[in-house]
Amino acid sequence: MGYTCTIFGSVLDERDDQIEDKAFQVRFRDTVYVSDHFNRSIWKPDPRMEKIALFDGTLLAFVNPTDIDVNEYQQMGTISGSVEEFDYANEVFFGPDDVFCVYFLILPRAYYPKQFIVPDEPHFAARIGERIRITWWFREQIKIKLRIRRDQDKFSEFDHIDSPSFLERHPQAIAVYRQFQNLAAKTLGEAIRL
C-alpha cells in the first residue's frame, strides 16, 4: 500500500500448450494511493473516495476515473521452460524517482510461484479466486525473476505472502502505511456512529 503514479503488470494465461503474456501500463495524471491488499469482503463505501478496482478486482486505486490511462503493450519479458514449469523474468527501467512504481503479475489458473529469484520476496502475493496475484514496489527500475509451476494442490494450499521486510527496506513507507491505518480507523469510526 502506498503512493504511485504508474503501475506495470502482466497477466499470464495458458493457451494451446503455451504461456501467453499480456502486459499493461496504468498511468495516473498525479500521484495516487494504491492498495495491493484490498479485500472486497471488508470494504465499506466511503463517498469521499473514488475507488477503482484494477485487473483482478483487488488492486485498488483511489483516484478520479478520468485521471487513468491504461495501455496494453508488447511484453519485453521472457518465459523459458515448459508449460508445466517455467521461469518468468522482466525488467523495466523508468528513471530516477522518489515515488514507488508497482509491478503486478497475475499467474495462470492452477499455477503457483515455486521460487522467487529476484528479488527474493514480493511485497504481497495472494490467491484470489482462481489465480494468484503477486505485487512488487520499485523505484527507478523494475527487475523480477521467478519460477512458476502448475500444480493444482500447491495452488489450492497457497494463501498469501506479506513481505515482513518491506517497511524495513523502505522506512519512508511507514508514514504512508500509518496514514492509511489512521484513515481506515477514522472511516470505520464514522461508519459505526452512523
C-alpha positions in Angstrom: 0.0 0.0 0.0 1.3 3.4 -0.9 1.5 6.2 -3.4 2.4 5.7 -7.0 2.0 7.3 -10.4 2.4 4.2 -12.6 1.6 0.5 -12.4 3.2 -2.0 -14.7 1.9 -5.5 -14.9 1.5 -8.8 -16.7 -1.4 -11.3 -16.9 -0.2 -14.8 -17.8 -2.6 -17.3 -19.5 -2.1 -20.9 -20.7 -3.4 -21.4 -24.2 -2.7 -24.2 -26.6 0.2 -25.6 -24.5 1.9 -22.2 -24.4 2.1 -19.4 -21.8 0.8 -16.1 -23.2 1.8 -12.8 -21.6 -0.4 -9.7 -21.8 1.4 -6.6 -20.4 -0.2 -3.4 -19.2 0.8 0.0 -18.1 -1.5 2.1 -15.9 -0.6 5.8 -15.7 -2.2 8.4 -13.4 -2.1 12.1 -14.1 -0.9 12.6 -10.5 0.4 10.5 -7.6 -2.4 8.3 -6.3 -2.9 5.9 -3.4 -2.8 2.3 -4.4 -3.6 -0.8 -2.3 -2.5 -4.3 -3.3 -4.1 -5.8 -0.1 -7.7 -4.8 -0.9 -10.3 -7.2 0.5 -13.7 -6.6 -1.0 -15.4 -8.5 1.8 -14.5 -5.9 4.4 -14.9 -2.7 2.2 -17.4 -0.2 3.4 -18.3 2.5 0.8 -16.9 6.0 1.5 -18.3 8.9 -0.5 -15.1 10.8 -0.1 -13.1 8.3 -2.1 -13.5 7.0 -5.6 -12.1 3.5 -5.7 -11.1 2.0 -9.0 -10.6 -1.8 -8.9 -7.9 -2.8 -11.4 -7.4 -6.2 -13.1 -8.3 -8.9 -10.6 -10.5 -6.6 -8.6 -8.2 -6.4 -5.6 -5.5 -4.0 -6.8 -7.2 -0.8 -5.9 -6.6 2.9 -6.7 -8.2 5.8 -5.0 -8.5 8.2 -8.0 -10.7 10.1 -10.3 -11.6 7.7 -13.2 -10.7 10.4 -15.8 -7.1 10.5 -14.5 -6.3 6.9 -15.5 -4.7 5.8 -18.8 -4.5 2.0 -19.3 -2.3 0.8 -22.2 -1.6 -2.7 -23.3 2.0 -3.0 -24.7 4.3 -5.6 -26.2 5.9 -7.6 -23.4 9.7 -7.3 -23.1 10.0 -10.1 -20.5 11.0 -13.7 -21.1 9.4 -17.0 -20.5 11.7 -20.0 -20.5 10.9 -23.6 -19.7 7.9 -25.8 -20.3 4.2 -25.2 -19.8 4.4 -27.3 -16.6 7.3 -25.2 -15.0 8.9 -22.0 -16.4 11.0 -19.1 -15.4 9.5 -15.6 -15.9 11.8 -12.6 -16.0 11.1 -9.0 -16.7 12.9 -5.7 -16.4 11.7 -2.1 -16.9 13.8 1.0 -16.4 11.8 4.1 -15.8 14.4 6.6 -14.4 15.1 8.1 -11.0 12.0 8.9 -9.0 11.1 9.3 -5.3 7.7 7.7 -6.0 7.2 3.9 -6.0 6.1 2.1 -9.1 4.0 -1.0 -8.7 4.6 -4.2 -10.8 2.0 -6.9 -10.6 1.9 -10.4 -12.1 -1.2 -12.5 -12.3 -0.4 -16.2 -12.8 -2.5 -18.6 -15.0 -5.1 -20.7 -13.2 -3.7 -23.5 -11.0 -0.1 -22.1 -11.2 1.8 -21.0 -8.1 5.2 -19.2 -7.5 7.6 -22.1 -6.8 10.6 -19.8 -6.2 11.3 -16.0 -6.0 14.7 -15.4 -7.5 14.9 -11.6 -8.0 14.0 -10.0 -5.6 13.8 -12.9 -3.2 10.4 -11.9 -1.9 7.4 -9.9 -3.3 5.6 -7.1 -1.4 2.4 -9.2 -1.5 1.1 -12.3 -3.1 -2.3 -13.9 -2.6 -4.6 -16.5 -4.1 -7.6 -14.5 -5.4 -10.3 -16.7 -6.8 -8.8 -19.0 -9.4 -5.5 -17.1 -9.7 -2.5 -15.9 -7.7 -1.6 -12.2 -8.0 1.9 -11.0 -6.9 3.0 -7.4 -6.5 6.3 -5.7 -6.0 7.1 -2.0 -5.4 10.1 -0.5 -7.1 12.0 2.8 -7.6 13.9 3.6 -10.8 13.9 0.1 -12.2 11.7 -3.0 -12.0 13.5 -6.3 -12.1 11.8 -9.6 -11.3 12.5 -13.2 -11.9 10.7 -16.2 -10.5 10.0 -19.8 -11.2 6.3 -20.7 -11.8 4.8 -24.2 -11.7 1.5 -25.8 -12.5 0.2 -27.8 -9.6 -3.4 -27.7 -8.5 -2.7 -29.0 -5.0 0.1 -26.4 -4.3 -2.1 -23.7 -5.8 -5.0 -24.6 -3.5 -2.8 -24.6 -0.4 -1.3 -21.2 -1.3 -2.8 -18.4 0.8 -0.7 -15.3 0.8 2.8 -13.9 1.3 3.1 -10.5 3.0 6.7 -9.2 3.0 7.9 -8.7 6.6 10.9 -6.6 5.5 9.2 -4.2 3.0 8.9 -1.4 5.6 12.4 -2.1 7.0 13.8 -1.6 3.5 11.7 1.4 2.8 11.3 3.4 6.1 9.6 6.3 4.3 6.7 4.0 3.5 6.0 3.6 7.2 4.4 7.1 7.3 2.2 6.3 4.4 1.2 3.0 6.0 0.3 4.7 9.3 -1.6 7.4 7.4 -3.7 4.7 5.7 -4.3 3.0 9.1 -5.5 6.3 10.6 -7.8 6.9 7.6 -9.2 3.4 7.9 -9.8 3.8 11.6 -11.4 7.1 11.1 -13.7 5.8 8.3 -14.6 2.8 10.5 -15.3 5.0 13.5 -17.6 7.3 11.4 -19.4 4.2 10.0 -20.1 2.9 13.5 -21.5 6.2 14.6 -24.0 6.2 11.7 
